[in-house]
Amino acid sequence: MKQLLLRSPIGRLSLALRDQIALLGAARTNHEALGTLSNDILAGKLVTAIAEPNKTFIDVGAHIGSIIAEVLAASPTTKVIAFEAIPEKADALRRSFPSVRVHCCAAGDVSGEASFFIDSKQSGYSGLSRATGKGHEASVVEIRVPVVRLDDVVKDGDVDVIKIDVEGAELGVLLGSVNLIGSCLPVIMFESGPPSDDGLGYTREGMYSFLTEHGYSIFVPNRLAHNGPGLSCEGFLESHAYPRRCTNYFAVPDQRITEIRDRARHVLGVRLS
């Protein structure tokens, strides 16, 4: 039902209203969280609207398809490739978005098979790590899923944007996408939350090093439309401390910074004198 609603203007409006209500609630009762929440809502708005028409958008960790719905609403000719490891969700995505290529698998740095932990209470916390929503340990179900490298699956030469939300395994996805990143230079929006002992072995320092070594700069969402350098490593790490700046970051190829800045300004209606 949620997937079907997402395809309709009413469904997307309801999600926008939910975000506005959350912002108002934070403004009243949790001022410290207001900046984080605002940046995360802004990230969703930007990543779904900056994709070029007729190019490819990759959604890794597609969940129920809220990002896909907004991408296609903003640009119906954008080609979407989705990766979702939970079979029931992948099937629902295929039914809801017939034009989208849906791969029912996880993405990582090595192809094969792995345990995947489904949080039945908060499925958005599901992933390759057993780490789950607080107090939900008893609701976790372990399944086996195929794992693929994006370099082995995605042969499209026009990938413009990649969104990654895979509960701590984001760096693994990038390590399996080196050729794709080098040839297409996509904008990458990735989730990076507070440090946790998830057993995956990826670090925020490792994420920063990978991206900068491949010619990327990292921006918080409310800086994407403005001049200035990306985050330093110290700034990136500090932004994870409570109250963190955001949960989702934009990695932009250095040679595309002006282009993406201008796209973000267009999306947000930013006019600088």
QUIVEN-V302657 format. One record per pair of residues at least 24 apart in sequence whose C-alpha atoms are under 10 Angstrom apart, sorted by the first residue. I is the first residue (numbers start at 0). GAP is how many residues later the second one is. If there is no record, write none. Layout:
BEGIN
i = <I & I>
gap = <GAP & GAP>
END
This chain:
BEGIN
i = <0 & 0 & 0 & 1 & 1 & 1 & 1 & 1 & 2 & 2 & 2 & 2 & 2 & 2 & 2 & 2 & 2 & 2 & 2 & 2 & 3 & 3 & 3 & 3 & 3 & 3 & 3 & 3 & 4 & 4 & 4 & 5 & 5 & 5 & 5 & 5 & 5 & 5 & 5 & 5 & 6 & 6 & 6 & 6 & 6 & 6 & 6 & 6 & 6 & 7 & 7 & 8 & 8 & 8 & 10 & 10 & 11 & 11 & 11 & 11 & 14 & 15 & 15 & 30 & 31 & 31 & 31 & 32 & 32 & 32 & 32 & 32 & 33 & 33 & 34 & 34 & 34 & 34 & 34 & 35 & 35 & 35 & 35 & 35 & 35 & 35 & 35 & 36 & 36 & 36 & 36 & 37 & 37 & 37 & 37 & 38 & 38 & 38 & 38 & 38 & 38 & 38 & 38 & 38 & 39 & 39 & 39 & 39 & 39 & 39 & 39 & 39 & 39 & 40 & 40 & 40 & 40 & 41 & 41 & 41 & 41 & 41 & 41 & 42 & 42 & 42 & 42 & 42 & 42 & 42 & 42 & 42 & 42 & 42 & 43 & 43 & 43 & 43 & 43 & 43 & 44 & 44 & 44 & 44 & 44 & 44 & 45 & 45 & 45 & 45 & 45 & 45 & 45 & 45 & 45 & 45 & 45 & 45 & 46 & 46 & 46 & 46 & 46 & 46 & 46 & 46 & 46 & 46 & 46 & 47 & 47 & 47 & 47 & 47 & 47 & 47 & 48 & 48 & 48 & 48 & 48 & 48 & 48 & 48 & 49 & 49 & 49 & 49 & 49 & 49 & 49 & 49 & 49 & 49 & 49 & 49 & 49 & 50 & 50 & 50 & 50 & 50 & 50 & 50 & 50 & 50 & 50 & 50 & 51 & 51 & 51 & 51 & 51 & 51 & 51 & 51 & 52 & 52 & 52 & 52 & 53 & 53 & 53 & 53 & 53 & 53 & 54 & 54 & 54 & 54 & 54 & 54 & 54 & 54 & 55 & 55 & 55 & 55 & 55 & 55 & 55 & 55 & 55 & 55 & 56 & 56 & 56 & 56 & 56 & 56 & 56 & 56 & 56 & 56 & 57 & 57 & 57 & 57 & 57 & 57 & 57 & 57 & 57 & 57 & 57 & 57 & 57 & 57 & 58 & 58 & 58 & 58 & 58 & 58 & 58 & 58 & 58 & 59 & 59 & 59 & 59 & 59 & 59 & 59 & 59 & 59 & 59 & 59 & 59 & 59 & 59 & 59 & 60 & 60 & 60 & 60 & 60 & 60 & 60 & 60 & 60 & 60 & 60 & 60 & 60 & 60 & 61 & 61 & 61 & 61 & 61 & 61 & 61 & 61 & 61 & 61 & 62 & 62 & 62 & 62 & 62 & 62 & 62 & 62 & 62 & 62 & 63 & 63 & 63 & 63 & 63 & 63 & 63 & 64 & 64 & 64 & 64 & 64 & 64 & 64 & 66 & 67 & 67 & 67 & 68 & 68 & 71 & 71 & 71 & 77 & 78 & 78 & 78 & 78 & 79 & 79 & 79 & 80 & 80 & 80 & 80 & 81 & 81 & 82 & 82 & 82 & 82 & 83 & 84 & 84 & 84 & 84 & 84 & 84 & 84 & 84 & 84 & 84 & 84 & 84 & 85 & 85 & 85 & 85 & 85 & 85 & 85 & 85 & 85 & 86 & 88 & 102 & 102 & 102 & 103 & 103 & 103 & 103 & 104 & 104 & 104 & 104 & 104 & 105 & 105 & 105 & 105 & 105 & 105 & 105 & 105 & 105 & 106 & 106 & 106 & 106 & 106 & 106 & 106 & 106 & 106 & 106 & 106 & 106 & 106 & 106 & 106 & 106 & 107 & 107 & 107 & 107 & 107 & 107 & 107 & 107 & 107 & 107 & 107 & 107 & 107 & 107 & 107 & 108 & 108 & 108 & 108 & 108 & 108 & 108 & 108 & 108 & 108 & 108 & 108 & 108 & 108 & 108 & 109 & 109 & 109 & 109 & 109 & 109 & 109 & 109 & 110 & 110 & 110 & 110 & 110 & 110 & 110 & 111 & 111 & 111 & 111 & 111 & 112 & 112 & 112 & 112 & 112 & 113 & 113 & 113 & 113 & 113 & 114 & 114 & 114 & 114 & 114 & 114 & 115 & 115 & 115 & 115 & 115 & 115 & 115 & 115 & 116 & 116 & 116 & 116 & 116 & 117 & 117 & 123 & 123 & 123 & 124 & 124 & 124 & 124 & 125 & 125 & 126 & 126 & 126 & 126 & 126 & 127 & 127 & 127 & 127 & 127 & 127 & 127 & 128 & 128 & 128 & 128 & 128 & 128 & 128 & 128 & 129 & 129 & 129 & 129 & 129 & 130 & 130 & 130 & 130 & 130 & 130 & 131 & 131 & 146 & 147 & 147 & 148 & 148 & 148 & 148 & 148 & 148 & 149 & 149 & 149 & 149 & 149 & 149 & 149 & 149 & 150 & 150 & 150 & 150 & 150 & 150 & 150 & 151 & 151 & 151 & 151 & 152 & 153 & 154 & 155 & 155 & 156 & 156 & 157 & 157 & 157 & 157 & 158 & 158 & 158 & 158 & 158 & 159 & 159 & 159 & 159 & 159 & 160 & 160 & 160 & 160 & 160 & 160 & 161 & 161 & 161 & 161 & 161 & 161 & 161 & 162 & 162 & 162 & 162 & 162 & 162 & 162 & 162 & 163 & 163 & 163 & 163 & 163 & 163 & 164 & 164 & 164 & 164 & 164 & 165 & 165 & 165 & 166 & 166 & 166 & 166 & 167 & 167 & 167 & 167 & 167 & 167 & 167 & 167 & 167 & 167 & 167 & 167 & 167 & 168 & 168 & 168 & 168 & 168 & 169 & 169 & 169 & 170 & 170 & 170 & 170 & 170 & 170 & 170 & 170 & 170 & 170 & 171 & 171 & 171 & 171 & 173 & 173 & 173 & 174 & 174 & 177 & 177 & 180 & 180 & 180 & 181 & 181 & 181 & 183 & 184 & 184 & 184 & 184 & 184 & 184 & 184 & 184 & 185 & 185 & 185 & 185 & 185 & 186 & 186 & 186 & 186 & 186 & 186 & 186 & 186 & 187 & 187 & 187 & 187 & 187 & 187 & 187 & 188 & 188 & 188 & 188 & 188 & 188 & 188 & 188 & 188 & 189 & 189 & 189 & 189 & 189 & 190 & 190 & 190 & 190 & 190 & 191 & 191 & 191 & 191 & 191 & 191 & 191 & 191 & 192 & 192 & 192 & 192 & 192 & 192 & 192 & 193 & 193 & 193 & 193 & 193 & 193 & 193 & 194 & 194 & 194 & 203 & 203 & 203 & 203 & 204 & 204 & 204 & 204 & 206 & 206 & 207 & 207 & 207 & 207 & 207 & 207 & 208 & 210 & 210 & 210 & 211 & 211 & 211 & 211 & 213 & 213 & 214 & 214 & 214 & 214 & 214 & 215 & 215 & 215 & 215 & 215 & 215 & 215 & 215 & 216 & 216 & 216 & 216 & 216 & 216 & 216 & 216 & 217 & 217 & 217 & 217 & 217 & 217 & 218 & 218 & 218 & 218 & 218 & 219 & 219 & 219 & 219 & 219 & 219 & 219 & 220 & 220 & 220 & 220 & 220 & 220 & 220 & 221 & 221 & 221 & 222 & 222 & 222 & 223 & 223 & 223 & 223 & 223 & 223 & 223 & 223 & 223 & 223 & 223 & 223 & 224 & 224 & 224 & 224 & 224 & 224 & 224 & 224 & 224 & 224 & 224 & 224 & 224 & 224 & 224 & 225 & 225 & 225 & 225 & 225 & 225 & 225 & 225 & 225 & 226 & 226 & 226 & 227 & 228 & 228 & 229 & 229>
gap = <63 & 91 & 95 & 62 & 63 & 64 & 90 & 94 & 60 & 61 & 62 & 63 & 66 & 86 & 89 & 90 & 91 & 92 & 93 & 94 & 60 & 61 & 65 & 88 & 89 & 91 & 92 & 93 & 61 & 64 & 91 & 58 & 59 & 60 & 61 & 62 & 63 & 64 & 90 & 91 & 58 & 59 & 61 & 62 & 63 & 65 & 66 & 89 & 90 & 61 & 65 & 60 & 61 & 64 & 55 & 58 & 54 & 57 & 58 & 61 & 51 & 25 & 29 & 212 & 210 & 211 & 212 & 209 & 210 & 211 & 212 & 213 & 209 & 211 & 187 & 208 & 209 & 210 & 211 & 203 & 206 & 207 & 208 & 209 & 210 & 211 & 212 & 207 & 208 & 209 & 210 & 183 & 184 & 207 & 208 & 181 & 182 & 183 & 184 & 206 & 207 & 208 & 209 & 210 & 151 & 180 & 181 & 182 & 205 & 206 & 207 & 208 & 209 & 180 & 205 & 206 & 207 & 178 & 179 & 180 & 204 & 206 & 226 & 146 & 147 & 177 & 178 & 179 & 181 & 203 & 204 & 205 & 206 & 207 & 26 & 27 & 119 & 145 & 177 & 204 & 25 & 26 & 176 & 219 & 222 & 223 & 25 & 143 & 175 & 176 & 178 & 179 & 204 & 217 & 218 & 219 & 221 & 222 & 24 & 114 & 115 & 116 & 140 & 141 & 142 & 174 & 203 & 217 & 220 & 24 & 25 & 26 & 27 & 113 & 115 & 219 & 24 & 25 & 26 & 214 & 215 & 217 & 218 & 219 & 24 & 25 & 110 & 111 & 137 & 210 & 211 & 212 & 213 & 214 & 215 & 216 & 217 & 24 & 27 & 28 & 108 & 109 & 110 & 111 & 135 & 136 & 209 & 212 & 25 & 26 & 27 & 106 & 107 & 108 & 109 & 211 & 24 & 25 & 26 & 107 & 24 & 25 & 26 & 104 & 105 & 106 & 24 & 25 & 101 & 102 & 103 & 104 & 105 & 106 & 24 & 25 & 100 & 101 & 102 & 103 & 104 & 105 & 106 & 130 & 24 & 25 & 101 & 102 & 103 & 104 & 105 & 106 & 129 & 130 & 24 & 25 & 42 & 43 & 92 & 96 & 101 & 102 & 103 & 104 & 105 & 106 & 128 & 130 & 24 & 25 & 43 & 102 & 103 & 104 & 105 & 106 & 130 & 24 & 25 & 43 & 45 & 46 & 47 & 90 & 102 & 103 & 104 & 105 & 106 & 110 & 113 & 130 & 24 & 25 & 44 & 45 & 46 & 63 & 65 & 66 & 102 & 103 & 104 & 105 & 106 & 109 & 24 & 27 & 28 & 31 & 40 & 62 & 101 & 102 & 103 & 104 & 26 & 27 & 29 & 30 & 60 & 61 & 62 & 63 & 102 & 103 & 25 & 26 & 28 & 29 & 32 & 59 & 60 & 24 & 25 & 27 & 28 & 29 & 31 & 32 & 96 & 25 & 29 & 32 & 27 & 28 & 25 & 27 & 28 & 82 & 77 & 79 & 80 & 81 & 79 & 81 & 82 & 73 & 75 & 78 & 81 & 80 & 81 & 24 & 65 & 67 & 81 & 82 & 31 & 32 & 33 & 41 & 42 & 43 & 58 & 59 & 60 & 61 & 62 & 81 & 30 & 31 & 32 & 37 & 40 & 41 & 57 & 58 & 59 & 58 & 34 & 43 & 45 & 50 & 41 & 42 & 43 & 44 & 39 & 40 & 41 & 42 & 43 & 39 & 40 & 41 & 42 & 43 & 44 & 60 & 63 & 67 & 39 & 40 & 41 & 42 & 43 & 46 & 57 & 59 & 62 & 63 & 65 & 66 & 67 & 68 & 69 & 70 & 38 & 39 & 40 & 41 & 42 & 58 & 61 & 62 & 63 & 64 & 65 & 66 & 67 & 68 & 69 & 38 & 39 & 40 & 41 & 42 & 60 & 61 & 62 & 63 & 64 & 65 & 66 & 67 & 68 & 69 & 37 & 38 & 39 & 40 & 62 & 63 & 65 & 66 & 35 & 36 & 37 & 38 & 39 & 41 & 65 & 33 & 34 & 35 & 36 & 37 & 31 & 32 & 33 & 34 & 35 & 29 & 30 & 31 & 32 & 33 & 27 & 28 & 29 & 30 & 31 & 32 & 24 & 25 & 26 & 27 & 28 & 29 & 30 & 31 & 24 & 25 & 26 & 27 & 28 & 24 & 25 & 41 & 42 & 43 & 40 & 41 & 42 & 43 & 40 & 41 & 38 & 39 & 40 & 41 & 42 & 38 & 39 & 40 & 41 & 70 & 71 & 72 & 37 & 38 & 39 & 40 & 68 & 69 & 70 & 71 & 37 & 67 & 68 & 69 & 70 & 36 & 37 & 65 & 66 & 67 & 68 & 35 & 66 & 26 & 25 & 28 & 24 & 25 & 26 & 27 & 28 & 29 & 24 & 25 & 26 & 27 & 28 & 29 & 30 & 31 & 24 & 25 & 26 & 27 & 28 & 29 & 30 & 24 & 25 & 27 & 28 & 24 & 26 & 25 & 24 & 28 & 26 & 27 & 25 & 26 & 27 & 28 & 24 & 25 & 26 & 27 & 28 & 24 & 25 & 26 & 27 & 28 & 24 & 25 & 26 & 27 & 28 & 91 & 24 & 25 & 26 & 27 & 28 & 88 & 89 & 24 & 25 & 26 & 27 & 28 & 85 & 86 & 87 & 24 & 25 & 26 & 27 & 28 & 84 & 24 & 25 & 26 & 27 & 83 & 24 & 25 & 26 & 24 & 25 & 26 & 31 & 24 & 25 & 26 & 27 & 28 & 29 & 30 & 31 & 32 & 33 & 34 & 35 & 36 & 29 & 31 & 32 & 33 & 34 & 32 & 33 & 37 & 29 & 30 & 31 & 32 & 33 & 35 & 36 & 37 & 39 & 40 & 28 & 29 & 30 & 35 & 33 & 36 & 37 & 32 & 35 & 32 & 36 & 30 & 33 & 72 & 32 & 33 & 71 & 69 & 29 & 30 & 31 & 67 & 68 & 69 & 70 & 71 & 30 & 65 & 66 & 67 & 70 & 29 & 63 & 64 & 65 & 66 & 69 & 70 & 73 & 28 & 30 & 61 & 62 & 63 & 64 & 65 & 29 & 30 & 31 & 32 & 59 & 60 & 61 & 62 & 63 & 57 & 58 & 59 & 60 & 61 & 55 & 56 & 57 & 58 & 59 & 44 & 45 & 47 & 48 & 54 & 55 & 56 & 57 & 46 & 47 & 48 & 51 & 53 & 54 & 55 & 43 & 45 & 46 & 47 & 48 & 50 & 53 & 42 & 45 & 46 & 29 & 32 & 33 & 36 & 28 & 29 & 31 & 32 & 26 & 29 & 24 & 25 & 26 & 28 & 29 & 43 & 24 & 40 & 41 & 42 & 39 & 40 & 41 & 42 & 39 & 40 & 36 & 37 & 38 & 39 & 40 & 34 & 35 & 36 & 37 & 38 & 39 & 40 & 41 & 33 & 34 & 35 & 36 & 37 & 38 & 39 & 40 & 31 & 32 & 33 & 34 & 35 & 36 & 29 & 30 & 31 & 32 & 33 & 25 & 26 & 27 & 28 & 29 & 30 & 31 & 24 & 25 & 26 & 27 & 28 & 29 & 43 & 24 & 27 & 42 & 27 & 38 & 41 & 25 & 26 & 27 & 28 & 33 & 34 & 36 & 37 & 38 & 39 & 40 & 41 & 32 & 33 & 34 & 35 & 36 & 37 & 38 & 39 & 40 & 41 & 42 & 43 & 44 & 45 & 46 & 31 & 32 & 34 & 35 & 36 & 38 & 39 & 44 & 46 & 30 & 31 & 34 & 29 & 25 & 28 & 24 & 27>
END
